[in-house]
Amino acid sequence: MTTSVTFASVINYSIGLNPQSIIAADFNKDGILDLAYIDDNDQDDNYQLYVRLGNSSGGFGTAQSYNVGSGSGSSYYPYDVAVGDFNGDGYLDLVTANGDSQTVSLLLNNQSGSFSSAITFNFGIYAEVVKVGDFDGDGNKDISVADGDEGVSVRFGNGSGGFGSLKSFSIAAGNSYAVALGDFNGDGILDLVSPGIGDDDDDDDDDDDDSEDSIAVRFGNSVGSFGDATYYNVGSESAAVAVGDFNGDGILDIVSVSEETNKVSVLLGKSNGSFGSAFKFTVGNEPYLVKVGDFNNDGKDDISTINDDNLALSVLLNNSTPQSKFTNPSNDIFQFGGTEFTKIRIKITIKGRISQQFNELGIFNVDDSEGKIDGIAPGAVGYQEKALARSKTIFSILTNNPTGYNSDDLSRILEFQGGTQLRFYLRTSTTVIFSSTTTQQITSLSTGGFSIGWNDGSRSNSLFDDLVIGVQETDEDLPIGIGLQGRTQGEAIDLRAFGSDSLFSASFSIYREASFNNYVGFYKVTDENGGIDTNGDGVADILVGQEGYLQAAINSRLTEIGLSVANQGRGNSQGNFTGGGIYVPFLVVNSGVEALLDSNTDNDPTVFFTFLGANSDNSRHVRVLGDNTFGFEDLVGGGDGDFNDVVVKIKLTASA
């Protein structure tokens, strides 16, 4: 275990004249952290919310302002800002605590890094600090507000941008306005840390646990409240706290900031929920807020402070040598270290396969170290249904490869938030296999990462070689276009993160193991649900399942991309995709696209789509085999389900 942490020299950025709060998160999903903060810009206490998008060098762009808060007077304006995905669209939204107005403002992300107008929710107490977390374990983001006088109110989210009734409770001894949340002891329940203003008024130098020079940690419980405090000395009065994984061991650490000393104190966490002695680092003058994020996109948690004296933002870039953030702490549960703002990538590679069954390998996230989902334990009734509802397909592995196609070459690169816990599953044509002593073997590799072997029961032995994969943390870039792949009906090239003026060169490799002379093309849709825009206004005019969908898809196809190859042959082709859209494959069975362009509908061939509702048999005909690799089934009803009739591999490169 790494028992120390180091940071580079402090970097200061001017962000405004009277900054109040700051948060770091990736609002536009470009893989780079952005900033949101509150400031009045020297406009007579007219505080607003500002957003600055980050760039690849660790700097930030021009600020965009948003009106939040309500009422008259400075005490009604926003004091604190936090983030969370409140409507389940995969993009981070913003919330602010609005002081005497006793409200929280919610700004939903427009899926571009800009935000809609604020929606206001009443919390019934002075709203000085706002925190986001899943407090009731239902998978939805909830909001807590603290009033600075030991009171906390919570509204529970419904997952669609709305919130339920209030729940209030008190926090003994400590500043509730400066709290931070994290699961310090690994029990799946959020814990709380705050500046530990206690009752020790002695002038001696002993380190009483109640000292005002401490921070206080309280473990959460299953009923939504917190236990007694454990105090940790930081040497001076703490103004604010935050959490992150600074040494990369997968365990949350704490950072405290002191206005008196102009320093931050970092306390490294231990596996039992306790913390070590503080490491201290100098920042700007009179720092009063501290936030954590990966500001230079190197995979390490960095520290930022807002400083009262010089009106600046100080950034400490983490230059520690971290341990892997991808670990296997117990049984078959894999865990990603860091906070929800930490992003960790893993590379999963097929290392070998003997089974002759069609296999689908996938993952699903769990709620705790026991693998429970919504309180249901592995093996209990309802667990499989819950797991598959959360699942993401990694590979679909063919039983009979077309000539020239080798599944051992396949890999997937996936990205996860810190704190995520997950399990793997293997799915055959008849059953879903979860890990057990007879089905899965996990081996730690000396080079880092893990080897996972499976026994799928297709052969009468106890070996774990029916499928073998390697899994390891990686700093490789995510392949272009894979954002939807692994989701149900997500076989698509997703280029929405790029501007419409971006161009991507596509190199196609085509393989075939089928009697039919099939054709594969791509068409553009408006969103992941498959709607098609027929008049160019950016809004779906024809939806999946509606009359005319097939013809609209053919009319929206990329005319320069038409893929086919002889049986057991290998073909290569080139084409281009434009940024800003989603492109979905379609399969024309035993024909080309020309038969669909004439006025004679009697000779129209069968066409299969990614979207089941667009298929005449309502069956699945496309699967993700690997990153930007798709397998097609050309027989009605799913045929033999081998998905090797046509295989298309795509390599995307951004054009200069």
Residue pairs with C-beta under 8 A, 6 or more apart in sequence:
1 247
1 249
1 323
2 247
2 248
2 249
2 320
2 321
2 322
2 323
3 247
3 268
3 276
4 247
4 268
4 279
4 320
5 246
5 247
5 253
5 266
5 268
5 279
5 318
5 320
6 318
6 319
6 320
7 281
7 302
7 303
7 316
7 317
7 318
7 319
7 320
8 316
8 317
8 318
8 319
10 281
10 282
10 283
10 284
10 314
10 315
10 316
11 58
11 314
11 315
11 317
12 284
12 307
12 310
12 312
12 313
12 314
12 315
13 59
13 60
13 312
13 313
13 315
14 311
14 312
14 313
15 22
15 35
15 37
15 39
15 50
15 52
15 63
15 306
15 312
15 313
16 37
16 39
16 40
16 41
16 50
16 63
16 311
17 39
17 40
17 41
17 42
17 311
18 39
18 40
18 41
18 42
18 47
18 311
19 37
19 38
19 39
19 289
19 306
19 311
19 313
20 37
20 38
20 39
20 47
20 78
20 79
20 80
20 289
20 306
21 37
21 38
21 78
21 79
21 80
21 81
21 289
21 306
22 35
22 36
22 37
22 38
22 81
22 289
22 291
22 304
22 306
22 313
23 35
23 36
23 37
23 81
23 82
23 83
23 94
23 291
24 33
24 34
24 35
24 291
24 292
24 293
24 295
24 304
24 341
25 33
25 34
25 36
25 83
25 92
25 293
25 341
26 32
26 33
26 34
26 54
26 92
26 341
26 343
27 34
27 36
27 51
27 53
27 83
27 91
27 92
27 109
27 113
28 34
28 53
28 112
28 113
28 497
29 90
29 91
29 497
30 53
30 497
31 297
31 343
31 478
32 53
32 54
32 55
32 56
32 297
33 54
33 293
33 294
33 295
33 297
33 341
34 51
34 52
34 53
34 54
34 60
34 113
35 51
35 52
35 54
35 60
36 49
36 50
36 51
36 52
36 81
36 83
36 94
37 49
37 50
37 52
37 81
37 306
38 47
38 48
38 49
38 50
38 77
38 78
38 79
38 80
38 81
38 96
39 47
39 48
39 50
40 46
40 47
40 48
40 77
41 48
45 73
45 74
45 77
46 77
47 69
47 74
47 77
47 78
48 65
48 66
48 67
48 68
48 78
49 65
49 66
49 67
49 68
49 78
49 81
49 94
49 96
49 105
49 107
50 63
50 64
50 65
50 66
51 63
51 64
51 66
51 94
51 113
51 114
51 115
52 60
52 61
52 62
52 63
52 64
53 60
53 61
53 113
54 60
54 61
54 295
55 61
56 297
57 296
58 295
58 296
58 297
58 315
58 317
64 114
66 94
66 107
66 115
66 117
66 118
67 117
67 118
68 77
68 78
68 96
68 98
68 105
68 107
68 118
69 76
69 77
69 78
69 96
69 98
69 99
69 101
69 103
69 105
70 76
70 98
70 101
70 103
70 120
71 100
71 101
73 100
75 99
75 100
76 98
76 99
76 100
76 101
77 98
77 99
78 96
78 97
78 98
78 99
78 105
79 96
79 97
79 98
79 99
79 127
79 128
79 129
80 96
80 97
80 127
80 128
80 129
80 130
81 94
81 95
81 96
81 97
81 130
82 94
82 95
82 96
82 130
82 131
82 132
82 143
83 92
83 93
83 94
83 95
83 132
84 92
84 93
84 95
84 132
84 141
84 143
84 157
85 91
85 92
85 93
85 141
86 93
86 95
86 106
86 108
86 140
86 141
86 157
86 159
86 161
87 93
87 108
87 159
87 160
87 161
88 140
88 159
88 160
89 109
89 111
91 109
91 111
92 109
93 106
93 107
93 108
93 109
93 115
93 161
94 106
94 107
94 109
94 115
95 104
95 105
95 106
95 107
95 130
95 132
95 143
96 104
96 105
96 107
96 118
96 130
97 104
97 127
97 128
97 129
97 130
97 145
98 104
98 105
98 120
98 127
99 126
99 127
99 128
100 126
101 127
102 122
102 123
102 124
102 125
102 126
102 127
103 120
103 121
103 122
103 123
103 127
104 120
104 121
104 123
104 127
104 130
104 143
104 145
104 155
105 118
105 119
105 120
106 118
106 119
106 120
106 121
106 161
107 115
107 116
107 117
107 118
107 119
108 115
108 116
108 119
108 161
109 115
109 116
110 116
111 496
119 161
121 143
121 155
121 163
123 145
123 153
123 155
123 166
124 153
124 166
124 168
125 145
125 147
125 151
125 153
125 168
126 147
126 148
126 149
127 145
127 147
128 145
128 146
128 147
128 148
128 177
129 145
129 146
129 148
129 176
129 177
129 178
129 179
130 143
130 144
130 145
131 143
131 144
131 145
131 146
131 179
131 180
131 181
132 141
132 142
132 143
132 144
133 141
133 142
133 144
133 181
133 190
134 140
134 141
134 142
134 190
135 142
135 144
135 154
135 156
135 190
135 224
136 142
136 156
136 224
137 188
137 367
137 374
137 375
138 156
138 159
138 374
139 159
139 374
140 156
140 157
140 158
140 159
141 157
141 159
142 154
142 155
142 156
142 157
142 163
143 154
143 155
143 157
143 163
144 152
144 153
144 154
145 152
145 153
145 154
146 152
146 171
146 176
146 177
146 179
147 153
147 176
147 177
148 175
148 176
148 177
149 176
150 170
150 171
150 172
150 174
150 176
151 168
151 169
151 170
151 171
151 176
152 168
152 169
152 170
152 171
152 176
152 179
153 166
153 167
153 168
154 166
154 167
154 168
154 169
154 224
155 163
155 164
155 165
155 166
155 167
156 163
156 164
156 165
156 167
157 163
157 164
158 164
167 224
169 224
169 225
171 179
171 192
171 194
171 218
171 226
172 228
172 229
173 196
173 197
173 198
173 199
173 210
173 216
173 229
174 194
174 195
174 196
174 197
174 198
174 216
174 229
175 194
175 195
175 197
176 194
178 194
178 195
178 238
178 239
178 240
178 241
179 192
179 193
179 194
179 241
180 192
180 193
180 194
180 241
180 242
180 243
180 254
181 190
181 191
181 192
181 193
181 243
182 190
182 191
182 193
182 243
182 252
182 339
183 189
183 190
183 191
183 252
183 419
184 191
184 193
184 217
184 219
184 252
184 269
184 273
184 275
185 191
185 219
185 272
185 273
186 251
186 271
186 273
186 329
186 368
186 369
187 219
187 368
187 369
188 367
188 368
188 369
188 372
189 219
189 220
189 221
189 222
190 220
191 217
191 218
191 219
191 220
191 226
191 273
192 217
192 218
192 220
192 226
193 215
193 216
193 217
193 218
193 241
193 243
193 254
194 215
194 216
194 218
194 241
195 215
195 216
195 237
195 238
195 239
195 240
195 241
195 256
196 210
196 211
196 212
196 214
196 215
196 216
196 229
196 231
196 232
196 238
197 212
197 237
198 208
198 209
198 210
198 211
198 212
198 214
198 216
198 231
199 210
200 208
200 210
200 211
200 212
202 208
207 213
207 233
208 231
209 230
209 231
210 231
211 231
211 233
212 237
213 233
213 234
213 235
213 236
213 237
213 238
214 231
214 232
214 233
214 234
214 238
215 231
215 232
215 234
215 238
215 241
215 254
215 256
215 267
216 229
216 230
216 231
217 229
217 230
217 231
217 232
217 254
217 273
217 275
218 226
218 227
218 228
218 229
218 230
219 226
219 227
219 273
220 226
220 227
221 227
230 274
232 254
232 267
232 275
232 278
233 278
234 256
234 258
234 265
234 267
234 278
235 258
235 261
235 265
235 278
235 280
236 258
236 260
236 261
236 263
237 258
237 259
237 260
238 256
238 257
238 258
238 265
239 257
239 258
239 259
239 287
239 288
239 289
240 256
240 257
240 288
240 289
240 290
241 254
241 255
241 256
241 257
241 290
242 254
242 255
242 290
242 291
242 292
242 303
243 252
243 253
243 254
243 255
243 292
243 339
244 252
244 253
244 255
244 292
244 301
244 303
244 338
244 339
244 342
245 251
245 252
245 253
245 269
245 301
245 325
245 337
245 338
245 339
245 342
245 418
246 253
246 255
246 266
246 268
246 300
246 301
246 303
246 318
246 320
247 253
247 268
247 320
247 322
247 323
248 300
248 320
248 322
248 323
248 324
248 325
248 337
248 338
249 268
249 322
249 323
249 337
250 323
250 324
250 325
250 327
250 329
250 335
250 336
250 337
250 338
251 268
251 269
251 270
251 271
251 337
252 269
252 338
252 339
253 266
253 267
253 268
253 269
253 275
254 266
254 267
254 269
254 275
255 264
255 265
255 266
255 267
255 290
255 292
255 303
256 264
256 265
256 267
256 278
256 290
257 263
257 264
257 265
257 283
257 287
257 288
257 289
257 290
257 305
258 264
258 265
258 287
259 286
259 287
259 288
259 308
261 280
262 282
262 283
262 284
262 285
262 286
262 287
263 280
263 281
263 282
263 283
264 280
264 281
264 283
264 287
264 290
264 303
264 305
264 316
265 278
265 279
265 280
266 278
266 279
266 280
266 281
266 303
267 275
267 276
267 277
267 278
267 279
268 275
268 276
268 279
269 275
269 276
270 276
281 303
281 316
283 303
283 305
283 307
283 314
283 316
284 305
284 307
284 309
284 310
284 312
284 314
285 307
285 308
285 309
285 310
286 307
286 308
286 309
287 305
287 306
287 307
287 308
287 314
288 305
288 306
288 307
288 308
289 305
289 306
290 303
290 304
290 305
291 303
291 304
291 305
292 301
292 302
292 303
292 304
292 339
292 341
293 301
293 302
293 304
293 341
294 300
294 301
294 302
294 341
294 342
294 343
295 302
295 304
295 315
295 317
296 302
296 317
298 318
299 322
299 325
299 342
299 343
299 344
299 475
300 317
300 318
300 319
300 320
300 322
301 318
301 338
301 339
301 342
302 315
302 316
302 317
302 318
303 315
303 316
303 318
304 313
304 314
304 315
304 316
305 313
305 314
306 312
306 313
307 313
307 314
324 448
324 449
324 473
325 336
325 337
325 338
325 342
325 344
325 418
325 473
326 334
326 335
326 336
326 337
326 344
326 346
326 449
326 471
326 472
326 473
327 334
327 335
327 337
328 334
328 335
328 442
328 444
328 450
329 335
329 369
330 369
331 371
331 435
332 371
332 423
332 424
332 435
332 440
332 442
333 366
333 369
333 370
333 371
333 421
333 422
333 423
334 421
334 422
334 423
334 424
334 450
334 471
335 369
335 420
335 421
335 422
336 342
336 344
336 416
336 417
336 418
336 419
336 420
336 421
337 344
337 418
337 419
338 344
338 417
338 418
338 419
339 418
339 419
340 417
340 418
340 419
341 417
341 418
342 417
342 418
342 419
343 415
343 416
343 417
343 418
344 415
344 416
344 417
344 418
344 473
345 413
345 414
345 415
345 416
345 473
345 474
345 475
345 476
345 478
346 413
346 414
346 416
346 471
346 472
346 473
346 474
347 411
347 412
347 413
347 470
347 471
347 472
347 473
347 474
347 476
348 394
348 395
348 411
348 412
348 413
348 414
348 469
348 470
348 471
349 410
349 411
349 469
349 470
349 471
350 395
350 397
350 407
350 408
350 409
350 410
350 411
350 467
350 468
350 469
351 408
351 451
351 468
351 469
351 470
352 408
352 465
352 467
352 468
353 359
353 397
353 407
353 408
353 466
353 467
353 468
354 459
354 465
354 466
354 467
355 456
355 458
355 459
355 466
355 467
356 399
356 458
357 399
357 428
357 429
357 456
357 458
357 466
358 396
358 397
358 398
358 399
358 428
358 429
358 641
358 642
358 643
359 395
359 396
359 397
359 426
359 427
359 428
359 454
359 456
359 466
359 467
360 393
360 395
360 396
360 397
360 426
360 427
360 428
360 623
361 393
361 394
361 395
361 397
361 424
361 425
361 426
361 427
361 467
361 469
362 391
362 392
362 393
362 394
362 424
362 425
362 426
362 427
362 486
363 391
363 392
363 394
363 414
363 422
363 423
363 424
363 425
364 373
364 387
364 388
364 390
364 391
364 392
364 422
364 423
364 425
365 390
365 420
365 421
365 422
366 372
366 373
366 421
366 422
366 423
367 373
367 374
367 375
367 421
368 421
369 421
370 377
370 378
371 377
371 378
371 423
372 378
373 383
373 386
373 387
373 390
374 386
376 382
376 383
376 386
377 383
378 423
378 434
379 434
384 432
384 434
387 423
387 425
387 432
387 434
388 432
391 425
392 414
392 486
392 487
393 486
393 487
393 623
393 624
394 412
394 414
394 486
395 407
395 410
395 412
395 624
395 625
395 626
396 623
396 624
396 625
396 631
396 643
397 407
397 467
397 625
398 405
398 407
398 625
398 631
398 642
398 643
398 644
398 647
399 642
399 644
400 513
400 642
400 644
401 407
401 511
401 513
401 644
402 511
402 512
402 513
402 568
402 570
402 644
402 647
403 511
403 513
403 568
403 569
403 570
404 511
404 569
404 570
405 511
405 570
405 644
405 647
407 625
407 626
410 625
410 626
410 627
410 629
411 626
411 627
412 486
412 626
412 627
413 474
413 476
413 477
413 478
413 479
413 482
413 627
414 486
415 478
416 422
423 434
423 435
424 435
424 440
424 452
425 432
425 433
425 434
425 435
426 432
426 433
426 439
426 440
426 454
426 456
426 467
427 433
428 456
428 458
429 641
433 439
433 454
433 456
433 457
435 442
438 455
438 462
439 454
439 455
439 456
439 457
440 452
440 453
440 454
440 455
440 464
441 452
441 453
441 454
441 464
442 450
442 451
442 452
443 450
443 451
443 452
443 453
444 450
445 451
445 470
445 472
447 472
448 472
448 473
449 470
449 471
449 472
449 473
450 470
450 471
450 472
451 468
451 469
451 470
451 471
452 468
452 469
452 470
452 471
453 463
453 464
453 465
453 466
453 467
453 468
454 464
454 466
454 467
454 468
455 461
455 462
455 463
455 464
455 465
455 466
456 466
456 467
458 466
459 466
479 627
479 628
479 652
480 495
480 504
480 628
480 652
480 653
480 654
481 493
481 494
481 495
481 504
481 577
481 628
481 650
481 652
482 494
482 627
482 628
483 494
483 496
483 497
484 490
484 491
484 492
484 494
484 528
484 582
485 491
485 492
485 494
485 624
485 627
485 628
486 624
487 528
489 530
489 610
489 611
489 612
490 528
490 610
490 624
491 584
491 585
491 610
491 622
491 623
491 624
491 630
492 525
492 528
492 582
492 583
492 584
492 585
492 610
493 522
493 577
493 582
493 583
493 584
493 628
493 650
493 652
494 528
494 582
495 502
495 504
495 577
495 578
495 579
495 580
495 581
495 582
495 583
496 580
496 581
496 582
497 579
498 504
498 579
498 580
499 579
499 580
500 578
500 579
500 580
500 581
501 579
502 578
502 579
502 580
502 654
502 655
503 576
503 577
503 578
503 579
503 654
503 655
504 576
504 577
504 578
504 579
504 652
504 653
504 654
504 655
505 574
505 575
505 576
505 652
505 653
505 654
505 655
506 561
506 574
506 575
506 576
506 577
506 650
506 651
506 652
507 572
507 573
507 574
507 650
507 651
507 653
508 561
508 563
508 571
508 572
508 573
508 574
508 575
508 648
508 649
508 650
509 570
509 571
509 572
509 648
509 649
510 520
510 563
510 564
510 565
510 570
510 571
510 572
510 573
510 646
510 647
510 648
511 565
511 569
511 570
511 644
511 646
511 647
511 648
511 649
512 518
512 565
512 566
512 567
512 568
512 569
512 645
512 646
512 647
513 567
513 568
513 642
513 644
513 645
514 567
514 634
514 644
514 645
514 646
515 567
516 589
516 590
516 634
516 645
517 564
517 567
517 590
517 591
518 564
518 587
518 588
518 589
518 590
518 632
518 634
518 645
518 646
519 562
519 563
519 564
519 587
519 588
519 591
519 592
519 593
520 562
520 563
520 564
520 585
520 586
520 587
520 588
520 632
520 646
520 648
521 557
521 558
521 561
521 562
521 563
521 585
521 586
521 588
521 593
522 557
522 558
522 561
522 577
522 583
522 584
522 585
522 586
523 532
523 553
523 554
523 556
523 557
523 558
523 583
523 584
523 586
524 532
524 533
524 556
524 558
524 581
524 582
524 583
524 584
525 531
525 532
525 540
525 556
525 581
525 582
525 583
525 584
526 532
526 533
526 538
526 539
526 540
526 582
527 540
527 582
528 582
529 540
529 543
529 544
529 611
530 543
530 544
530 584
530 609
530 610
530 611
530 613
530 614
531 540
531 541
531 542
531 543
531 544
532 540
532 541
532 542
532 543
532 549
532 552
532 553
532 556
533 539
533 540
533 541
533 556
534 541
534 542
534 552
534 555
534 556
535 541
541 552
542 548
542 549
542 552
543 549
544 609
544 611
544 613
544 614
545 613
545 614
549 614
550 596
550 607
550 614
551 596
553 586
553 607
553 609
553 614
554 593
554 596
554 597
554 607
557 586
557 593
558 575
558 576
558 577
558 583
560 575
560 576
561 573
561 575
562 592
562 593
563 571
563 573
563 646
563 648
564 571
564 592
565 571
565 646
576 655
577 583
577 652
584 609
584 610
584 611
585 610
585 622
585 630
585 632
585 648
586 607
586 608
586 609
586 610
587 607
587 608
587 609
587 621
587 622
587 632
587 634
587 646
588 595
588 596
588 605
588 606
588 607
589 605
589 606
589 607
589 608
589 634
590 605
590 606
590 634
591 605
595 603
595 604
595 605
596 604
596 605
596 607
606 616
606 636
608 615
608 621
608 622
608 632
608 633
608 634
609 615
609 621
609 622
610 622
612 618
612 619
612 620
615 621
616 636
617 636
617 637
617 638
619 636
619 637
619 638
620 633
620 638
621 632
621 633
621 634
621 638
622 630
622 631
622 632
622 633
622 643
623 630
623 631
623 633
623 643
624 630
625 631
625 643
625 647
626 649
628 649
628 650
628 651
628 652
629 647
629 648
629 649
629 650
630 647
630 648
631 643
631 644
631 645
631 646
631 647
632 643
632 645
632 646
632 647
632 648
633 639
633 640
633 641
633 642
633 643
633 645
634 645
634 646
635 645
639 645
